[in-house]
Amino acid sequence: MYRYFGELLTRGAGGVLASGCPPATAAADSVLPASVSLLRHRGYSQAVDPADDPNFFTMVEGFFDKGAAIVEDKLVEDLKTRETAEQKRSRVRGILRIIKPCNHVLSVSFPIKRDSGEWEVIEGYRAQHSQHRTPCKGGIRYSTEVSVDEVKALASLMTYKCAVVDVPFGGAKAGVKINPKKYSHQLTWANFHFTSVLNRSALAGPGIDVPAPDMSTGEREMSWIADTFATVMGHNDINAHACVTGKPISQGGIHGRISATGRGVFHGIENFINEASYMSQLGMYPGFQDKTFVIQIIAEGANGPTTPEADRIFLERNILVIPDMYLNAGGVTVSYFEWLKNLNHVSYGRLTFKYERDSNYHLLMSVQESLERKFGKHGGSVPIVPTSEFQARIGASEKDIVHSGLAYTMERSARQIMRTANKYNLGLDLRTAAYVNAIEKVFKVYSEAGLIIT
């Protein structure tokens, strides 16, 4: 199924697209972002650092500035207040300055005892970028390369990522400077220490801050965190196990969480590769058919893999980059489903599975009886045989519901990004379009919450 700006598309005779989509003749200049002149006279950073390894957080802030320059006029125009134009612009710029920085960063250190008897001090960080929505959400990673700059950058990316896919969380991220391969039972102790510090600092809880797996962490570590919180802080909280997502099923996890990030990457690529308006700009037909290796598309499954300078070069060379803040949002999307499951204390599909299954069977029986009344039972009953696809959907399990919700989220978010890119004439600059969407949504929350800028 192919689309052209969201509408279904078919192939015409001779393999020509039947929608009248534009030919692939756009020059490289036409796909460069329209924000360069805006950036120049408004003083926003152009997010272009010639260094091979620019500061990660500065890089994210630069991309934010790029999106803010694009959307500032619209935000001013949409303000429904009695202020003067100058006051409105001052308010908009004030809120944008509030959105941009990281709100809180906690730095901790704690001791662990090695098998050799030696003591070692481990460092850890938790950054909360924004509380415009609560709880804050973001993974915990174990890596000796973790730094304050990294967790701040990842926390800010999480804010924008959640906004892009309409998940009502603020952004956060944590890192512990430890190589898990070099430790045994000490990992349990390190996890307990780090979680306890978060608890004492009021940076943990189902309505405050909800971690999730990240690099070198998984269901085991999330189960340890949930148990620590429930024991130390949440013994009177019926929602205690909603303090973390990515847990094992037995601890309140959700089916489909492990594969969520990878599945989201697939759906994200699928949404753009089936979109004729973008494939035509790359000189290709939509769809996966006859494509084994596509060099015109870069899919950012990881966080922050493309520097601003590389991003500029890709745009100049007419290469489509599907940005990280959209493409790898499958994990946080299904984490949101798990969090809701924990708060509702019931698994998806449990209340409706049998009803939906019986309803579908009754539908088939109704069709069969209608045909028999119309045409009679010559030679026996009229067989109604459901297709394998229909048979698989007769009753939806929790995994079915999760997969469907994720696919819908990725498709809807892709449509939003495409519309924004088209509206602001951004060409292939999907990253700026995604930031514009995120900025608009976060700005709206702050503005309508009654935030006063003086």
C-alpha positions as CSV (number, residue, x, y, z in Angstrom):
1,M,0.0,0.0,0.0
2,Y,1.6,3.2,-1.1
3,R,0.6,6.8,-0.2
4,Y,1.1,10.3,-1.4
5,F,0.9,12.8,1.5
6,G,-1.2,10.2,3.3
7,E,-3.6,9.3,0.5
8,L,-3.7,5.9,-1.0
9,L,-1.8,5.6,-4.2
10,T,-1.8,3.0,-7.0
11,R,0.5,2.4,-10.0
12,G,-0.8,3.5,-13.4
13,A,0.0,1.9,-16.8
14,G,3.6,1.3,-17.6
15,G,4.6,1.6,-13.9
16,V,4.0,5.3,-13.7
17,L,2.6,6.5,-10.4
18,A,-1.1,7.3,-10.8
19,S,-1.3,10.2,-8.4
20,G,0.6,12.7,-10.4
21,C,3.4,13.0,-7.8
22,P,6.3,15.3,-8.6
23,P,9.2,14.0,-10.6
24,A,12.6,13.4,-9.1
25,T,14.1,16.5,-10.6
26,A,14.4,18.7,-7.5
27,A,17.9,20.2,-7.2
28,A,19.8,19.8,-4.0
29,D,19.0,23.5,-3.0
30,S,15.3,22.7,-3.0
31,V,15.7,20.2,-0.1
32,L,17.8,22.4,2.1
33,P,15.9,23.7,5.1
34,A,14.1,27.0,4.7
35,S,15.3,28.2,8.1
36,V,18.8,29.5,7.2
37,S,17.9,33.1,6.8
38,L,15.6,33.0,9.9
39,L,18.5,31.5,11.9
40,R,20.8,34.3,10.8
41,H,18.6,37.3,11.8
42,R,17.1,35.8,14.9
43,G,20.4,34.8,16.4
44,Y,19.5,31.1,16.8
45,S,22.3,28.6,16.5
46,Q,22.7,26.8,13.2
47,A,23.7,23.6,14.9
48,V,26.7,23.2,12.6
49,D,29.9,22.2,14.3
50,P,32.7,21.3,12.0
51,A,34.2,19.0,14.6
52,D,33.9,15.3,14.1
53,D,32.6,14.8,17.6
54,P,30.7,17.9,18.7
55,N,29.3,18.2,22.2
56,F,26.2,16.0,22.3
57,F,24.0,18.3,24.4
58,T,25.0,21.4,22.4
59,M,24.3,19.5,19.2
60,V,20.7,18.7,20.4
61,E,20.2,22.3,21.5
62,G,21.3,23.4,18.1
63,F,18.8,21.2,16.4
64,F,16.2,22.7,18.8
65,D,17.2,26.2,17.8
66,K,16.8,25.3,14.1
67,G,13.2,24.1,14.7
68,A,12.4,27.1,17.0
69,A,13.5,29.5,14.2
70,I,11.0,27.9,11.8
71,V,8.0,27.9,14.1
72,E,8.5,31.1,16.1
73,D,6.2,33.2,13.9
74,K,3.4,30.7,14.0
75,L,3.6,30.4,17.8
76,V,3.3,34.2,18.0
77,E,0.4,34.3,15.6
78,D,-1.4,31.5,17.5
79,L,-1.3,33.3,20.9
80,K,-4.8,34.3,21.7
81,T,-4.0,37.1,24.2
82,R,-4.6,40.8,24.4
83,E,-0.9,41.6,24.4
84,T,0.9,43.6,21.7
85,A,2.8,41.9,19.0
86,E,6.1,42.7,20.7
87,Q,4.8,41.3,24.0
88,K,3.6,38.1,22.3
89,R,7.0,37.6,20.7
90,S,8.7,38.2,24.0
91,R,6.4,35.6,25.7
92,V,7.1,33.0,22.9
93,R,10.8,33.5,23.1
94,G,10.7,33.3,26.9
95,I,8.8,30.0,26.8
96,L,11.2,28.6,24.2
97,R,14.1,29.5,26.5
98,I,12.4,27.6,29.3
99,I,11.9,24.5,27.2
100,K,15.5,24.3,25.9
101,P,17.7,23.6,29.0
102,C,17.8,20.5,31.2
103,N,15.8,21.2,34.4
104,H,17.5,18.9,36.9
105,V,20.6,16.8,37.0
106,L,21.4,14.5,39.9
107,S,25.0,13.3,40.3
108,V,25.7,10.5,42.8
109,S,28.5,8.2,43.9
110,F,28.3,5.1,46.0
111,P,30.7,2.3,47.0
112,I,30.6,-1.4,46.0
113,K,32.9,-4.2,47.1
114,R,34.6,-6.3,44.5
115,D,35.1,-10.0,44.7
116,S,38.8,-9.3,45.4
117,G,37.8,-7.4,48.6
118,E,38.7,-4.0,47.1
119,W,36.2,-1.2,47.3
120,E,35.3,0.9,44.3
121,V,33.3,4.1,44.0
122,I,30.7,4.2,41.2
123,E,29.3,7.3,39.7
124,G,25.8,7.7,38.4
125,Y,23.6,10.5,36.9
126,R,19.9,11.1,36.4
127,A,18.8,14.0,34.3
128,Q,15.3,15.4,34.0
129,H,14.9,17.7,31.0
130,S,11.3,18.7,31.4
131,Q,8.3,18.4,33.7
132,H,5.8,19.9,31.3
133,R,4.3,16.4,31.4
134,T,4.7,14.0,34.3
135,P,6.1,11.6,35.0
136,C,9.5,12.0,33.4
137,K,10.5,9.1,31.3
138,G,13.9,7.7,30.1
139,G,16.1,4.7,30.2
140,I,19.0,3.8,32.6
141,R,22.2,2.7,30.9
142,Y,25.3,1.0,32.2
143,S,28.5,2.2,30.5
144,T,31.9,3.4,31.5
145,E,31.5,6.1,28.8
146,V,28.4,7.7,30.5
147,S,28.8,11.5,31.2
148,V,26.6,14.3,32.5
149,D,26.6,15.8,29.0
150,E,25.3,12.5,27.5
151,V,22.5,12.0,30.0
152,K,21.4,15.7,29.5
153,A,21.4,15.3,25.8
154,L,19.5,12.0,25.9
155,A,17.0,13.5,28.4
156,S,16.3,16.4,26.1
157,L,15.9,14.1,23.1
158,M,13.4,12.0,25.2
159,T,11.3,15.1,25.8
160,Y,11.0,15.8,22.1
161,K,10.7,12.2,21.2
162,C,7.7,11.8,23.5
163,A,6.1,14.9,22.1
164,V,6.6,13.7,18.5
165,V,4.7,10.4,19.1
166,D,2.2,12.0,21.5
167,V,3.3,10.1,24.6
168,P,2.5,12.4,27.7
169,F,5.9,12.2,29.5
170,G,8.6,14.6,30.2
171,G,12.1,13.6,29.1
172,A,14.7,12.0,31.4
173,K,17.7,9.7,31.2
174,A,20.1,8.0,33.7
175,G,23.5,6.5,33.4
176,V,25.8,4.5,35.8
177,K,29.5,4.4,35.0
178,I,30.0,0.7,35.2
179,N,30.9,-2.2,32.9
180,P,28.3,-4.9,33.8
181,K,30.5,-7.6,32.3
182,K,33.2,-7.1,35.0
183,Y,30.8,-7.6,37.9
184,S,28.7,-10.4,39.3
185,H,26.5,-10.0,42.4
186,Q,27.8,-6.4,42.8
187,L,25.3,-5.3,40.0
188,T,22.4,-6.0,42.4
189,W,24.1,-3.9,45.0
190,A,24.9,-1.1,42.6
191,N,21.3,-1.1,41.3
192,F,19.9,-1.0,44.9
193,H,22.2,2.0,45.8
194,F,21.3,4.0,42.7
195,T,17.6,3.4,43.1
196,S,17.7,4.2,46.8
197,V,19.4,7.6,46.0
198,L,16.7,8.3,43.4
199,N,14.1,7.5,46.0
200,R,15.6,9.7,48.7
201,S,16.0,12.5,46.1
202,A,12.3,12.3,45.2
203,L,13.3,11.4,41.6
204,A,11.4,8.1,41.4
205,G,7.8,7.0,41.5
206,P,4.9,6.2,39.1
207,G,3.9,9.9,38.9
208,I,7.4,11.4,39.2
209,D,10.0,9.6,37.2
210,V,9.7,6.2,35.5
211,P,13.0,4.7,34.2
212,A,13.2,2.0,31.5
213,P,15.9,-0.3,30.0
214,D,18.7,1.2,27.9
215,M,22.2,0.1,26.9
216,S,23.4,-2.9,29.0
217,T,20.2,-3.0,31.1
218,G,17.0,-5.1,30.6
219,E,14.2,-6.8,32.3
220,R,16.4,-8.1,35.2
221,E,17.6,-4.6,36.2
222,M,14.1,-3.1,35.8
223,S,12.7,-5.9,38.1
224,W,15.4,-5.0,40.7
225,I,14.4,-1.3,40.5
226,A,10.7,-2.1,40.9
227,D,11.3,-4.4,43.9
228,T,13.6,-1.8,45.5
229,F,11.1,1.0,45.1
230,A,8.1,-1.2,46.3
231,T,10.1,-2.3,49.4
232,V,11.7,1.0,50.4
233,M,9.2,3.7,49.3
234,G,6.1,2.2,47.7
235,H,4.9,-0.3,50.4
236,N,1.7,1.8,50.7
237,D,1.4,2.5,47.0
238,I,-0.8,0.2,45.0
239,N,0.7,1.5,41.8
240,A,4.3,1.0,43.0
241,H,5.2,-1.3,40.1
242,A,4.4,1.4,37.7
243,C,7.6,3.1,38.9
244,V,9.6,1.5,36.0
245,T,8.8,-0.1,32.6
246,G,10.5,-2.9,30.7
247,K,9.8,-5.3,33.5
248,P,9.4,-9.1,33.1
249,I,5.7,-10.2,32.5
250,S,5.6,-11.7,35.9
251,Q,6.5,-8.3,37.5
252,G,3.9,-6.3,35.6
253,G,5.6,-6.1,32.2
254,I,3.8,-6.1,28.9
255,H,4.0,-8.4,25.9
256,G,5.8,-6.7,23.0
257,R,8.1,-4.5,25.0
258,I,11.4,-6.3,24.2
259,S,10.8,-6.0,20.4
260,A,9.2,-2.5,20.6
261,T,12.2,-0.4,19.6
262,G,13.1,-2.6,16.6
263,R,9.5,-2.9,15.5
264,G,9.1,0.9,15.7
265,V,12.2,1.3,13.5
266,F,10.6,-1.0,10.9
267,H,7.3,0.8,11.0
268,G,9.0,4.2,10.7
269,I,11.0,3.1,7.6
270,E,7.9,1.5,6.2
271,N,5.9,4.8,6.5
272,F,8.4,6.8,4.6
273,I,9.4,4.2,2.0
274,N,5.7,3.8,1.1
275,E,5.2,7.5,0.7
276,A,5.4,8.4,-2.9
277,S,6.0,12.2,-2.3
278,Y,9.3,11.4,-0.6
279,M,10.4,8.4,-2.8
280,S,9.9,10.6,-5.9
281,Q,12.4,13.1,-4.5
282,L,14.9,10.3,-4.2
283,G,14.2,9.0,-7.8
284,M,12.6,5.8,-6.5
285,Y,9.2,4.2,-6.6
286,P,7.5,3.7,-3.2
287,G,7.5,0.3,-1.4
288,F,10.1,-2.3,-0.5
289,Q,9.6,-4.2,-3.8
290,D,12.8,-4.7,-5.8
291,K,14.8,-2.8,-3.1
292,T,17.6,-4.7,-1.4
293,F,19.9,-1.9,-0.4
294,V,18.8,1.8,-0.4
295,I,21.7,4.2,-0.1
296,Q,19.4,7.3,-0.4
297,I,17.8,6.6,3.0
298,I,19.5,6.7,6.4
299,A,17.4,5.4,9.3
300,E,18.6,6.6,12.8
301,G,17.8,3.6,15.0
302,A,20.3,4.9,17.7
303,N,20.2,8.2,19.6
304,G,22.2,11.1,18.1
305,P,24.1,9.2,15.5
306,T,24.3,12.1,13.0
307,T,26.3,15.3,13.7
308,P,25.0,18.6,12.4
309,E,27.7,18.8,9.8
310,A,26.8,15.3,8.5
311,D,23.1,16.3,8.6
312,R,23.9,19.3,6.4
313,I,25.9,17.1,3.9
314,F,23.1,14.6,3.7
315,L,20.6,17.3,2.8
316,E,22.9,18.7,0.2
317,R,23.3,15.3,-1.4
318,N,19.5,14.7,-1.4
319,I,19.7,11.8,1.1
320,L,16.6,11.2,3.3
321,V,17.4,10.9,7.0
322,I,14.6,9.5,9.2
323,P,15.5,11.1,12.5
324,D,16.1,9.3,15.8
325,M,13.5,11.2,17.8
326,Y,10.8,9.7,15.7
327,L,12.3,6.4,14.4
328,N,13.4,4.8,17.7
329,A,10.3,6.0,19.7
330,G,8.8,2.5,19.7
331,G,10.4,1.7,23.0
332,V,8.9,4.6,24.9
333,T,5.6,4.1,23.2
334,V,5.2,0.6,24.4
335,S,6.6,1.7,27.8
336,Y,3.7,4.1,27.9
337,F,1.3,1.2,27.3
338,E,3.0,-0.8,30.1
339,W,2.7,2.1,32.5
340,L,-1.0,2.4,31.7
341,K,-1.4,-1.3,32.3
342,N,0.2,-1.0,35.7
343,L,-2.0,1.9,36.7
344,N,-5.2,0.1,35.4
345,H,-4.1,-3.2,37.0
346,V,-5.5,-5.3,34.1
347,S,-3.8,-6.6,31.0
348,Y,-4.9,-5.4,27.6
349,G,-7.5,-7.6,26.0
350,R,-8.5,-9.5,29.1
351,L,-11.9,-7.8,29.4
352,T,-12.7,-7.9,25.6
353,F,-11.0,-11.0,24.1
354,K,-13.8,-13.4,24.5
355,Y,-16.5,-10.9,23.6
356,E,-14.7,-9.9,20.4
357,R,-14.0,-13.5,19.4
358,D,-17.6,-14.5,19.9
359,S,-18.8,-11.4,18.1
360,N,-16.7,-12.3,15.1
361,Y,-17.9,-15.9,15.0
362,H,-21.5,-14.6,15.2
363,L,-20.8,-12.3,12.3
364,L,-19.6,-15.2,10.2
365,M,-22.7,-17.2,11.2
366,S,-24.9,-14.3,10.3
367,V,-23.4,-14.1,6.8
368,Q,-23.8,-17.8,6.4
369,E,-27.5,-17.8,7.4
370,S,-28.2,-14.8,5.2
371,L,-26.7,-16.5,2.2
372,E,-28.6,-19.7,2.9
373,R,-31.9,-17.8,3.2
374,K,-31.2,-16.1,-0.1
375,F,-29.9,-19.0,-2.1
376,G,-31.0,-22.1,-0.2
377,K,-29.1,-25.0,1.1
378,H,-28.6,-26.9,-2.2
379,G,-26.3,-29.7,-1.5
380,G,-25.8,-28.7,2.1
381,S,-24.8,-25.6,4.1
382,V,-23.1,-22.7,2.5
383,P,-19.5,-22.8,3.8
384,I,-18.1,-19.5,5.1
385,V,-14.3,-19.9,5.5
386,P,-12.5,-16.9,7.1
387,T,-9.1,-16.0,5.6
388,S,-6.0,-16.6,7.7
389,E,-5.8,-12.8,8.3
390,F,-9.3,-12.7,9.6
391,Q,-8.9,-15.8,11.7
392,A,-5.8,-14.3,13.3
393,R,-7.8,-11.2,14.3
394,I,-10.9,-13.0,15.7
395,G,-9.7,-12.3,19.2
396,A,-7.0,-9.7,20.0
397,S,-4.4,-10.7,22.6
398,E,-2.3,-8.2,24.6
399,K,0.5,-8.6,22.1
400,D,-1.8,-8.0,19.2
401,I,-3.2,-4.8,20.8
402,V,0.3,-3.5,21.6
403,H,1.6,-4.2,18.1
404,S,-1.4,-2.5,16.6
405,G,-1.1,0.5,18.9
406,L,2.6,0.9,18.1
407,A,2.0,0.7,14.3
408,Y,-0.8,3.3,14.6
409,T,1.4,5.6,16.7
410,M,4.3,5.4,14.2
411,E,2.0,6.0,11.2
412,R,0.2,8.9,12.7
413,S,3.4,10.6,13.8
414,A,4.9,10.1,10.4
415,R,1.9,11.8,8.8
416,Q,2.4,14.8,11.2
417,I,6.1,15.1,10.3
418,M,5.3,14.9,6.6
419,R,2.6,17.6,6.8
420,T,5.0,19.9,8.8
421,A,7.8,19.4,6.3
422,N,5.4,20.2,3.5
423,K,3.9,23.2,5.3
424,Y,7.3,24.9,5.9
425,N,8.9,23.8,2.6
426,L,11.6,21.8,4.4
427,G,12.1,19.2,1.6
428,L,13.9,16.2,3.0
429,D,14.7,17.8,6.3
430,L,12.6,15.5,8.5
431,R,14.6,16.2,11.6
432,T,13.7,19.9,11.6
433,A,10.1,19.0,10.9
434,A,10.1,16.6,13.9
435,Y,11.6,19.3,16.1
436,V,9.0,21.8,15.0
437,N,6.2,19.3,15.9
438,A,7.7,18.6,19.3
439,I,8.3,22.3,20.0
440,E,4.7,23.2,19.1
441,K,3.3,20.6,21.4
442,V,5.6,21.3,24.4
443,F,5.1,25.0,23.9
444,K,1.3,24.6,24.0
445,V,1.4,22.8,27.3
446,Y,3.5,25.5,28.9
447,S,1.5,28.3,27.4
448,E,-1.9,27.0,28.3
449,A,-0.8,26.0,31.8
450,G,-0.8,29.8,32.6
451,L,2.9,30.3,32.6
452,I,3.6,34.0,33.1
453,I,6.7,35.6,31.5
454,T,7.6,39.0,32.9
